[in-house]
C-alpha cells in the first residue's frame, strides 16, 4: 500500500488471484451491502477510503508525487482557508515518524484505511426497519487486523498502532453528533487513541469521503479541527497530562492503601485537570478530598 494509487494496486493483486492468499479477510467484504449513506459494498468502501486517505495526506517528502499538496483533491483541507491548515506542517512531521523500522505513520494509516471495516461482514445484521447494522464492527475488526498483521510478520509496535486506529475509527464521527466536543470528551478520546489520535481523525474524514451519497461532512471536519488543535497546541493538557499530585501524595492525603483505587483517583484528577476544573496543587488537594468523602 505504500506507492501512490494503492487502491488500484490492490485491485490488480485481486485480479491476479493473489489477494485471496494475502488478505482473504478483505475479500469477505465483497457483496456485503450497507445502508445509506453507503452505496458501495464493504470491500469497495475499504478501497475508496484508502484512496481518500491518499488524497488527504499533506505534503511529505516521498519519492512519488501523489503527496504533492497542490495536486491532491483533498488539498482544500490543508491550504490557507482549509479547516486543517494551521497544523499542516506539524501533521506532516507527525505522519513521517516511524512506528517501526521503515514503517512510518502515514504508511500504517493507509494500511488501517484498507482494513478499517474488515470486521463488518462478521457483524452484519438487519433490523426490523430494514436498515443494516454492524454493531461493534470496529472492535471485531481491530482483533482481526491484529491477527492479520501478525500473520504477515509485521512488527508488534505496528500491529498495536494499526489495531488502535481501527478500534477507534468511529470516535470522531460519534463526537460530531454534539459540537463542539466537550473538554472531557476530547481528553477521553486521546486517553484511548494516544499518539494515534490525529491519524484516527484523518481516517474519519476519509471514511466520510468514502461514502458515495452526498452528505454534510462538515461536522467530522469540525471535530478533526478540534482534535488536531488539542493534540498539537495543548498536548500536555489533553494527551500527556501530568497529575498535580503523585500516587504517594494521594496515599498520604487520603489514607487509602496502595492499589487500583489510587490509579483510579489519579485518572479522575487528570481528567479534572483537562476539563479545567483543577488548575493548581491546592485545588487538586481539595478535589481529591471531596472525591474520597463522597
C-alpha positions as CSV (number, residue, x, y, z in Angstrom):
1,X,0.0,0.0,0.0
2,X,3.0,2.4,0.1
3,X,3.2,3.5,-3.5
4,X,0.7,6.0,-5.0
5,X,-2.5,4.6,-6.3
6,X,-2.6,1.9,-3.7
7,X,-6.3,1.0,-4.2
8,X,-5.6,0.3,-7.9
9,X,-2.7,-2.0,-6.9
10,X,-5.0,-3.9,-4.5
11,X,-7.4,-4.4,-7.4
12,X,-4.5,-5.7,-9.6
13,X,-3.5,-8.2,-6.8
14,X,-7.1,-9.3,-6.7
15,X,-7.3,-9.8,-10.4
16,X,-4.1,-11.9,-10.3
17,X,-5.8,-14.1,-7.7
18,X,-3.2,-13.3,-5.1
19,X,-5.4,-11.3,-2.7
20,X,-7.2,-14.4,-1.6
21,X,-3.9,-15.7,-0.3
22,X,-2.6,-12.4,1.2
23,X,-5.7,-10.8,2.7
24,X,-8.6,-13.2,2.4
25,X,-10.4,-11.3,5.2
26,X,-10.6,-8.2,2.9
27,X,-12.4,-10.2,0.2
28,X,-15.1,-11.2,2.6
29,X,-16.5,-7.7,2.2
30,X,-17.4,-8.3,-1.5
31,X,-21.1,-8.3,-1.9
32,X,-21.7,-7.2,1.7
33,X,-24.3,-4.4,1.2
34,X,-24.7,-1.4,3.5
35,X,-27.5,1.1,4.3
36,X,-27.3,4.7,3.1
37,X,-25.3,6.9,3.1
38,X,-23.3,3.9,1.7
39,X,-23.8,2.7,-1.9
40,X,-20.7,0.6,-2.2
41,X,-20.3,-2.8,-0.6
42,X,-17.8,-3.2,2.3
43,X,-14.9,-4.2,0.0
44,X,-15.3,-1.3,-2.4
45,X,-15.8,1.1,0.5
46,X,-12.5,0.0,2.1
47,X,-10.7,0.7,-1.2
48,X,-12.5,4.1,-1.5
49,X,-11.3,5.1,1.9
50,X,-7.8,4.0,1.1
51,X,-7.9,6.3,-1.9
52,X,-9.4,9.1,0.2
53,X,-6.6,8.9,2.7
54,X,-4.1,9.3,-0.1
55,X,-5.9,12.5,-1.2
56,X,-5.9,13.9,2.4
57,X,-2.3,13.3,3.3
58,X,-0.4,16.6,3.4
59,X,2.9,17.2,1.7
60,X,5.5,14.7,2.8
61,X,9.0,14.2,1.3
62,X,8.3,10.9,-0.5
63,X,9.7,9.6,-3.8
64,X,6.4,9.8,-5.7
65,X,4.3,12.9,-6.4
66,X,1.0,11.7,-5.1
67,X,1.5,13.6,-1.9
68,X,2.1,16.9,-3.7
69,X,-0.3,19.2,-1.8
70,X,-1.2,21.2,-4.9
71,X,-2.2,18.2,-6.8
72,X,-4.2,16.5,-4.1
73,X,-8.0,16.6,-4.4
74,X,-8.0,16.8,-0.6
75,X,-5.8,19.9,-0.6
76,X,-8.6,22.2,0.4
77,X,-8.4,20.9,3.9
78,X,-4.7,21.9,4.2
79,X,-4.5,25.1,2.2
80,X,-4.8,28.6,3.6
81,X,-8.5,28.6,4.2
82,X,-8.8,24.9,5.0
83,X,-10.0,23.7,8.4
84,X,-6.8,21.8,9.0
85,X,-4.4,24.4,7.6
86,X,-2.9,25.6,11.0
87,X,-1.5,22.1,11.6
88,X,-0.3,21.2,8.1
89,X,3.4,21.2,8.8
90,X,3.1,19.6,12.2
91,X,0.8,16.9,10.8
92,X,3.4,16.1,8.0
93,X,6.1,15.8,10.7
94,X,3.8,13.6,12.8
95,X,3.0,11.2,9.9
96,X,6.6,10.9,8.9
97,X,7.6,9.4,12.3
98,X,8.4,5.7,12.1
99,X,6.4,3.4,14.4
100,X,8.7,0.5,13.4
101,X,11.7,0.4,11.2
102,X,10.8,1.8,7.7
103,X,7.1,1.8,8.7
104,X,6.1,5.5,9.2
105,X,2.8,6.6,10.5
106,X,1.5,7.6,7.0
107,X,2.1,4.1,5.7
108,X,0.3,2.5,8.6
109,X,-2.6,4.9,8.2
110,X,-3.1,3.7,4.7
111,X,-3.0,0.1,5.9
112,X,-5.6,1.0,8.6
113,X,-7.8,2.6,5.9
114,X,-7.7,-0.5,3.8
115,X,-8.7,-2.7,6.7
116,X,-10.8,-0.3,8.8
117,X,-14.1,-2.1,8.1
118,X,-12.8,-5.6,7.8
119,X,-15.0,-6.6,10.8
120,X,-18.3,-5.7,9.1
121,X,-19.0,-9.0,7.3
122,X,-18.9,-10.9,10.7
123,X,-21.2,-8.3,12.4
124,X,-23.8,-7.6,9.8
125,X,-27.4,-7.7,11.0
126,X,-30.7,-6.3,9.6
127,X,-33.1,-4.5,11.8
128,X,-36.9,-4.7,11.8
129,X,-36.9,-1.4,9.8
130,X,-34.8,-3.0,7.1
131,X,-31.7,-1.0,8.0
132,X,-28.4,-2.8,8.0
133,X,-26.2,-2.6,11.2
134,X,-22.7,-3.6,12.0
135,X,-22.6,-3.4,15.8
136,X,-19.1,-3.5,17.3
137,X,-17.5,-4.0,13.9
138,X,-14.7,-1.7,14.9
139,X,-13.8,-3.9,17.9
140,X,-14.1,-7.1,16.0
141,X,-12.2,-5.5,13.1
142,X,-9.4,-4.4,15.3
143,X,-9.0,-8.0,16.6
144,X,-8.9,-9.3,13.0
145,X,-6.5,-6.7,11.9
146,X,-4.0,-7.5,14.7
147,X,-4.3,-11.2,13.7
148,X,-3.8,-10.3,10.0
149,X,-0.7,-8.2,10.7
150,X,0.9,-10.8,13.0
151,X,0.3,-13.4,10.2
152,X,2.1,-11.0,7.8
153,X,5.0,-10.8,10.3
154,X,4.5,-7.1,11.0
155,X,6.5,-5.7,14.0
156,X,4.5,-5.7,17.2
157,X,4.6,-1.9,17.5
158,X,3.0,-1.6,14.1
159,X,0.4,-4.3,14.9
160,X,-0.6,-2.3,18.1
161,X,-0.7,1.0,16.2
162,X,-2.9,-0.1,13.3
163,X,-5.1,-2.1,15.6
164,X,-5.7,1.0,17.8
165,X,-6.6,3.2,14.8
166,X,-9.1,0.6,13.5
167,X,-10.6,0.1,17.0
168,X,-11.3,3.8,17.4
169,X,-12.1,4.9,13.8
170,X,-15.7,5.7,14.7
171,X,-14.9,8.0,17.6
172,X,-14.6,11.3,15.6
173,X,-18.0,10.6,13.9
174,X,-19.5,9.9,17.3
175,X,-18.1,13.2,18.7
176,X,-19.5,15.1,15.7
177,X,-23.1,14.4,16.9
178,X,-22.7,17.1,19.6
179,X,-20.5,20.0,18.7
180,X,-18.3,21.3,19.9
181,X,-16.9,18.3,21.7
182,X,-16.5,18.8,25.4
183,X,-13.1,19.1,27.0
184,X,-13.8,15.8,28.8
185,X,-14.7,14.1,25.5
186,X,-11.5,15.3,23.9
187,X,-9.5,14.1,26.9
188,X,-11.2,10.7,26.8
189,X,-10.6,10.5,23.0
190,X,-6.8,10.9,23.5
191,X,-6.8,8.6,26.5
192,X,-7.7,5.7,24.2
193,X,-6.1,6.8,20.9
194,X,-2.9,8.3,22.5
195,X,-0.5,9.5,19.8
196,X,-2.6,7.9,17.0
197,X,-5.3,10.4,17.7
198,X,-4.5,12.7,14.7
199,X,-4.3,9.6,12.4
200,X,-7.8,8.4,13.6
201,X,-9.2,11.9,12.9
202,X,-7.8,11.8,9.3
203,X,-9.2,8.3,8.8
204,X,-12.6,9.5,9.9
205,X,-12.6,12.3,7.3
206,X,-11.6,9.8,4.7
207,X,-14.3,7.4,5.9
208,X,-16.9,10.1,5.2
209,X,-15.4,10.8,1.8
210,X,-15.6,7.1,1.0
211,X,-19.4,7.1,1.2
212,X,-21.0,7.7,-2.1
213,X,-24.1,9.6,-1.2
214,X,-23.7,13.3,-0.7
215,X,-24.0,14.4,2.9
216,X,-22.8,17.1,5.2
217,X,-19.2,16.3,6.1
218,X,-18.6,19.5,8.0
219,X,-19.3,18.1,11.5
220,X,-16.5,15.5,11.2
221,X,-14.2,18.2,9.7
222,X,-15.0,20.4,12.7
223,X,-14.2,17.6,15.1
224,X,-11.0,16.9,13.4
225,X,-10.1,20.5,13.7
226,X,-10.8,20.4,17.4
227,X,-8.8,17.2,17.9
228,X,-5.8,18.5,16.0
229,X,-5.8,21.7,17.9
230,X,-5.9,19.7,21.2
231,X,-3.1,17.5,20.1
232,X,-0.7,20.0,18.5
233,X,-1.5,23.1,20.6
234,X,-2.4,21.6,24.0
235,X,-0.6,18.3,24.1
236,X,0.2,18.4,27.8
237,X,-3.4,19.4,28.6
238,X,-5.2,16.6,26.7
239,X,-2.7,13.9,25.7
240,X,0.3,13.8,28.1
241,X,-1.4,15.1,31.3
242,X,0.8,15.1,34.3
243,X,-1.2,14.8,37.6
244,X,-0.7,17.6,40.0
245,X,-0.4,15.0,42.8
246,X,1.6,11.8,42.8
247,X,0.3,8.4,43.9
248,X,2.3,8.7,47.1
249,X,0.9,12.1,47.8
250,X,-2.6,10.8,47.3
251,X,-2.0,7.9,49.6
252,X,-0.7,10.3,52.3
253,X,-3.6,12.7,51.7
254,X,-6.4,10.1,51.7
255,X,-5.1,7.3,53.8
256,X,-6.1,4.8,51.1
257,X,-3.9,1.8,50.7
258,X,-1.8,1.4,47.6
259,X,-3.7,-0.4,44.8
260,X,-6.1,0.1,41.9
261,X,-8.1,2.7,43.7
262,X,-5.1,5.1,43.7
263,X,-4.8,4.6,40.0
264,X,-8.5,5.5,39.6
265,X,-8.1,8.6,41.6
266,X,-5.1,9.7,39.5
267,X,-7.1,9.2,36.4
268,X,-10.0,11.3,37.9
269,X,-7.6,14.0,38.8
270,X,-6.0,14.1,35.3
271,X,-9.5,14.3,33.7
272,X,-10.4,17.2,36.1
273,X,-7.3,19.0,35.0
274,X,-8.1,18.5,31.3
275,X,-11.6,19.9,31.9
276,X,-10.1,22.9,33.6
277,X,-11.8,22.2,37.0
278,X,-8.4,21.7,38.7
279,X,-5.6,24.1,37.9
280,X,-3.1,24.1,40.8
281,X,-1.9,21.9,43.6
282,X,-4.2,23.3,46.2
283,X,-7.3,22.8,44.1
284,X,-6.2,19.3,43.4
285,X,-6.0,18.6,47.1
286,X,-9.5,19.9,47.6
287,X,-10.8,18.0,44.7
288,X,-9.4,14.7,46.0
289,X,-10.6,15.3,49.5
290,X,-14.1,15.9,48.2
291,X,-13.9,12.9,45.9
292,X,-12.9,10.5,48.7
293,X,-15.5,11.8,51.1
294,X,-18.4,11.2,48.7
